[in-house]
Amino acid sequence: MTRTGLLSIQGLRTEFSTPDGPLAAVNGVDLEIARGDVLGIVGESGSGKTVLGLSIMGLVDRPGRVTAGRIAFDGTDVTAFSEAQWQGLRGNRIAMIFQDPTTSLNPVQRIGTQMIEAIQAHRDISSGAAWQIVREAMVRVGINSPDERLAAYPHQLSGGMRQRVVIAIALLNEPDLIIADEPTTALDVTVQSQILRDMRRLCRDSGSALIWISHDLGVVAQIAHRVAVMYAGRIVEQGATMELLKSPSHPYTAGLMASMPANSPRGQRLVSIPGGLPQLSNMPKGCSFAPRCTRATEACEVPPDLSFISPGHGVRCVFPLHVGAALAERN
């Protein structure tokens, strides 16, 4: 089945005004997402993943704002949408699932009331018809006894159950695009696995595109067709999930993979990437990863462009790992 384009991001830059000048949390990001596609965005905390998701949703609060680039959703440029225009889009054709479900649910309203309001905000539908849609949505995300859960308040549900409710709300209006910002981070492994499995199935059945934001490559490997690796506001590598995990080309991607507990021999210390993310107010003049990279040379003092080493597999590095491997084979 041929997938058609849904979201196109070109040269996106999101800045935050500070007394020391503007700081770019997202800096020149290009992404393409097709209908039915599942894109994983990975990187350390502070790499710009969440700000990218909020930028796509038009939810960046002051003093932040999109200062350059273009976000086109289903062929329409939404970069300069007014809040009134966004209200017709958010929760309807684009939905976002946040990491902490307690920030998404009203603590003094029953679950059923909140879900019905989410439907009626975008559709002219009776409460009875909305209630039936809500019950079906609860079952779809694996919630048993939906009537009992719908009558409950958020604090009466477990963390995993609340997150399933938030996912159900995101799916109510059958959006074309769902952005999930680390929605399983605070959950135990069993619940996390169940939600990942359910999200894969729901996206497959509905045809919705999904952007899954995470710091965990292992989680992204379970759900995403493609992966984009972010570092200091930029995409440093992107490609098909299996190809990128099997043959990472950027040293940062390789470092993330090496630091996964599953890739460390039993009984040995976990591998870590030395140093930390650069401060946005004091970015290196060339490659932002160079101060932490063992392969850095003087050539890395010039900002690298994104180059494609195979169809769909791009890397932003002067001396990517696949080049070193090819030279070693020749010698």
C-alpha positions as CSV (number, residue, x, y, z in Angstrom):
1,M,0.0,0.0,0.0
2,T,1.4,3.4,-1.0
3,R,1.5,5.9,1.8
4,T,0.7,9.5,1.0
5,G,2.3,12.6,2.6
6,L,0.6,14.0,5.7
7,L,3.1,16.3,7.5
8,S,6.0,18.1,6.0
9,I,8.4,20.1,8.1
10,Q,11.0,22.3,6.4
11,G,13.8,24.3,8.2
12,L,11.8,24.6,11.4
13,R,13.4,26.8,14.0
14,T,11.8,27.5,17.5
15,E,13.4,30.0,19.7
16,F,13.0,31.2,23.3
17,S,13.7,34.8,24.1
18,T,16.0,35.4,27.1
19,P,17.9,38.4,28.5
20,D,21.0,37.0,26.7
21,G,19.3,36.8,23.4
22,P,17.2,34.1,21.5
23,L,18.0,30.5,22.2
24,A,17.1,27.9,19.5
25,A,15.6,24.8,21.1
26,V,14.7,23.5,17.6
27,N,17.2,24.4,14.9
28,G,16.6,23.7,11.2
29,V,14.6,20.5,11.4
30,D,13.3,18.8,8.3
31,L,10.9,15.9,8.5
32,E,8.4,14.1,6.3
33,I,5.6,11.9,7.7
34,A,3.2,9.8,5.6
35,R,-0.2,8.6,6.5
36,G,0.0,5.4,8.5
37,D,3.7,6.0,9.3
38,V,5.1,5.6,12.8
39,L,8.1,7.9,13.3
40,G,10.2,7.7,16.5
41,I,12.1,10.7,17.7
42,V,14.9,9.9,20.2
43,G,17.5,11.8,22.1
44,E,18.6,12.8,25.6
45,S,16.4,15.1,27.8
46,G,17.0,18.6,26.6
47,S,17.6,17.7,23.0
48,G,14.5,19.5,21.7
49,K,12.2,16.5,21.2
50,T,9.3,17.9,23.2
51,V,9.6,21.4,21.9
52,L,9.5,19.9,18.3
53,G,6.2,18.1,19.2
54,L,4.7,21.3,20.8
55,S,5.8,23.3,17.7
56,I,3.9,20.9,15.4
57,M,0.8,21.3,17.7
58,G,1.1,25.1,17.8
59,L,1.5,24.9,21.6
60,V,4.8,26.6,22.2
61,D,4.2,29.1,25.0
62,R,5.8,32.5,25.3
63,P,8.6,33.4,25.4
64,G,9.0,30.7,22.9
65,R,7.9,30.9,19.2
66,V,8.5,29.5,15.8
67,T,10.8,31.9,14.1
68,A,11.6,30.2,10.8
69,G,10.6,27.3,8.6
70,R,7.3,25.8,7.5
71,I,4.9,23.2,8.9
72,A,2.5,21.8,6.3
73,F,-0.3,19.5,7.5
74,D,-2.2,17.7,4.7
75,G,-1.0,20.4,2.3
76,T,-1.9,23.4,4.4
77,D,0.7,25.6,6.0
78,V,-0.2,25.8,9.7
79,T,2.9,27.6,10.8
80,A,1.1,31.0,11.3
81,F,-2.3,29.6,12.3
82,S,-4.3,31.7,14.8
83,E,-5.5,30.1,18.0
84,A,-9.0,29.9,16.6
85,Q,-7.7,28.0,13.6
86,W,-5.7,25.6,15.9
87,Q,-8.8,24.9,18.0
88,G,-10.5,23.4,15.0
89,L,-7.4,21.2,14.3
90,R,-6.2,20.2,17.8
91,G,-8.0,17.2,19.3
92,N,-9.7,16.7,16.0
93,R,-7.2,16.0,13.2
94,I,-4.1,16.3,15.3
95,A,-3.9,15.0,18.9
96,M,-1.1,14.9,21.5
97,I,-0.5,12.4,24.3
98,F,1.6,13.8,27.1
99,Q,4.0,12.0,29.4
100,D,2.0,12.8,32.6
101,P,-1.7,12.0,32.3
102,T,-2.5,14.0,35.4
103,T,-1.8,17.2,33.4
104,S,-4.2,16.2,30.7
105,L,-7.2,15.2,32.9
106,N,-9.4,17.5,35.0
107,P,-9.2,16.2,38.6
108,V,-12.7,17.4,39.5
109,Q,-14.6,15.9,36.5
110,R,-15.5,12.3,35.9
111,I,-13.7,10.5,33.1
112,G,-16.9,10.1,31.0
113,T,-17.8,13.8,31.2
114,Q,-14.3,14.8,30.0
115,M,-14.4,12.4,27.1
116,I,-17.9,13.4,25.9
117,E,-16.8,17.1,26.0
118,A,-13.8,16.1,23.8
119,I,-16.1,14.7,21.2
120,Q,-18.8,17.5,21.3
121,A,-16.1,20.2,21.0
122,H,-15.6,19.1,17.4
123,R,-18.9,17.3,16.4
124,D,-22.6,18.1,16.6
125,I,-23.6,14.9,18.3
126,S,-26.0,14.0,21.1
127,S,-24.7,13.0,24.5
128,G,-26.1,9.5,24.0
129,A,-24.3,8.9,20.8
130,A,-21.1,10.4,22.2
131,W,-21.4,8.0,25.2
132,Q,-21.4,5.0,22.9
133,I,-18.3,6.3,21.0
134,V,-16.6,6.8,24.4
135,R,-17.4,3.3,25.6
136,E,-16.0,1.8,22.3
137,A,-12.9,3.9,22.7
138,M,-12.3,2.6,26.2
139,V,-12.6,-0.9,25.0
140,R,-10.2,-0.3,22.1
141,V,-7.4,0.7,24.5
142,G,-7.9,-2.3,26.6
143,I,-10.0,-0.9,29.5
144,N,-12.3,-3.5,31.0
145,S,-15.6,-2.5,32.7
146,P,-15.8,0.8,30.7
147,D,-19.0,2.1,32.4
148,E,-17.3,1.8,35.9
149,R,-14.2,3.6,34.7
150,L,-16.1,6.3,32.9
151,A,-18.0,7.1,36.2
152,A,-14.7,7.4,38.1
153,Y,-12.5,10.5,38.8
154,P,-8.9,10.5,37.6
155,H,-7.5,9.9,41.1
156,Q,-9.5,6.7,41.4
157,L,-7.5,5.1,38.5
158,S,-4.0,3.7,38.4
159,G,-1.3,5.5,36.5
160,G,-1.4,2.9,33.7
161,M,-5.2,3.2,33.5
162,R,-5.1,7.0,33.4
163,Q,-2.6,6.9,30.5
164,R,-4.9,4.5,28.6
165,V,-7.7,7.0,29.2
166,V,-5.6,9.8,27.7
167,I,-4.8,7.6,24.7
168,A,-8.5,6.9,24.3
169,I,-9.3,10.6,24.4
170,A,-6.6,11.3,21.7
171,L,-8.2,8.6,19.5
172,L,-11.9,9.8,20.0
173,N,-12.1,11.9,16.9
174,E,-10.0,9.5,14.8
175,P,-7.1,12.0,14.2
176,D,-4.9,11.9,11.1
177,L,-1.8,12.5,13.3
178,I,-1.0,11.6,16.9
179,I,2.0,12.9,18.8
180,A,3.0,10.9,21.8
181,D,5.5,12.5,24.1
182,E,7.1,9.7,26.2
183,P,3.7,8.4,27.3
184,T,5.0,5.2,28.9
185,T,8.1,6.5,30.7
186,A,6.5,6.4,34.2
187,L,4.8,3.0,33.7
188,D,6.1,-0.4,34.6
189,V,7.5,-2.6,31.9
190,T,4.4,-4.8,31.6
191,V,2.0,-1.9,31.1
192,Q,4.4,-0.2,28.8
193,S,4.6,-3.3,26.6
194,Q,0.8,-3.5,26.5
195,I,0.4,0.1,25.5
196,L,3.0,-0.1,22.8
197,R,1.3,-3.2,21.3
198,D,-2.1,-1.4,21.5
199,M,-0.8,1.7,19.8
200,R,0.7,-0.3,17.0
201,R,-2.6,-2.0,16.4
202,L,-4.7,1.1,16.7
203,C,-2.6,3.0,14.2
204,R,-2.6,0.0,11.8
205,D,-6.4,-0.2,12.1
206,S,-7.1,3.5,11.8
207,G,-4.4,4.6,9.4
208,S,-3.3,7.4,11.7
209,A,0.3,8.6,11.5
210,L,2.1,8.5,14.9
211,I,5.1,10.5,16.2
212,W,6.5,8.7,19.2
213,I,8.9,10.8,21.3
214,S,11.3,9.0,23.6
215,H,14.7,9.0,25.1
216,D,14.7,5.1,24.9
217,L,15.8,3.6,21.6
218,G,14.6,0.2,22.9
219,V,11.0,1.5,23.1
220,V,11.2,3.2,19.7
221,A,12.5,0.0,18.1
222,Q,9.3,-1.8,19.2
223,I,6.9,0.7,17.6
224,A,8.5,2.9,14.9
225,H,8.9,2.3,11.2
226,R,11.5,5.1,11.0
227,V,13.7,6.9,13.6
228,A,14.9,10.5,13.8
229,V,17.7,11.1,16.3
230,M,17.8,14.6,17.8
231,Y,20.8,16.3,19.4
232,A,20.9,20.0,20.6
233,G,17.9,20.9,18.5
234,R,18.9,19.2,15.3
235,I,18.2,15.9,13.5
236,V,21.6,14.2,13.4
237,E,20.5,11.0,11.9
238,Q,17.3,9.5,10.4
239,G,16.3,6.4,8.6
240,A,14.4,3.1,8.6
241,T,14.4,1.7,12.2
242,M,16.0,-1.6,11.5
243,E,18.7,-0.1,9.2
244,L,19.5,2.7,11.6
245,L,19.7,0.3,14.6
246,K,21.8,-2.3,12.7
247,S,24.2,0.2,11.2
248,P,24.2,3.6,13.0
249,S,26.3,6.2,11.2
250,H,26.3,9.1,13.7
251,P,28.6,8.6,16.7
252,Y,25.8,9.9,18.9
253,T,23.3,7.3,17.7
254,A,26.0,4.6,18.3
255,G,26.5,6.0,21.8
256,L,22.8,5.9,22.6
257,M,22.7,2.3,21.5
258,A,25.8,1.3,23.4
259,S,24.3,2.8,26.6
260,M,21.2,0.6,26.5
261,P,21.3,-1.9,29.4
262,A,20.4,-4.7,27.0
263,N,23.7,-4.0,25.1
264,S,25.9,-4.2,28.1
265,P,27.5,-7.5,29.2
266,R,26.0,-8.8,32.5
267,G,28.0,-7.7,35.5
268,Q,29.8,-4.9,33.7
269,R,29.3,-1.1,34.1
270,L,26.9,0.5,31.8
271,V,28.4,2.4,28.9
272,S,27.8,6.1,28.9
273,I,28.4,9.0,26.5
274,P,31.0,11.3,28.2
275,G,30.0,14.9,28.9
276,G,26.5,16.4,28.5
277,L,24.4,18.4,26.1
278,P,25.8,21.9,25.3
279,Q,24.0,24.9,26.7
280,L,21.9,26.6,24.1
281,S,23.5,29.9,25.2
282,N,27.0,28.5,24.5
283,M,26.7,26.2,21.5
284,P,29.9,24.9,19.7
285,K,30.6,26.8,16.5
286,G,30.7,23.6,14.4
287,C,29.2,20.2,15.1
288,S,27.3,20.4,18.4
289,F,28.3,16.9,19.3
290,A,32.1,17.4,18.7
291,P,33.0,18.2,22.3
292,R,31.8,14.7,23.3
293,C,32.9,12.8,20.2
294,T,36.1,10.7,20.1
295,R,36.2,11.1,16.3
296,A,36.2,14.9,16.2
297,T,38.8,16.7,14.2
298,E,39.4,20.3,13.0
299,A,36.9,19.5,10.2
300,C,34.2,19.3,12.8
301,E,34.5,23.0,13.5
302,V,32.3,23.6,10.4
303,P,28.5,22.8,10.9
304,P,27.9,19.6,9.0
305,D,25.0,19.3,6.5
306,L,22.6,16.3,6.4
307,S,23.9,13.9,3.8
308,F,22.2,10.7,2.7
309,I,24.2,7.5,2.7
310,S,21.3,5.4,1.3
311,P,17.7,6.1,0.3
312,G,16.0,7.6,3.4
313,H,19.1,7.2,5.6
314,G,20.6,10.6,6.4
315,V,23.4,11.6,8.8
316,R,24.7,15.0,9.9
317,C,28.4,14.2,10.4
318,V,31.7,15.1,8.7
319,F,33.2,11.6,9.4
320,P,30.3,9.2,10.0
321,L,30.9,5.7,11.2
322,H,30.1,4.0,7.9
323,V,33.0,5.9,6.3
324,G,35.4,4.6,8.9
325,A,34.1,1.1,8.4
326,A,34.6,1.4,4.6
327,L,38.1,2.7,5.0
328,A,39.0,-0.2,7.4
329,E,37.7,-2.7,4.9
330,R,39.9,-1.2,2.1
331,N,43.0,-1.3,4.3
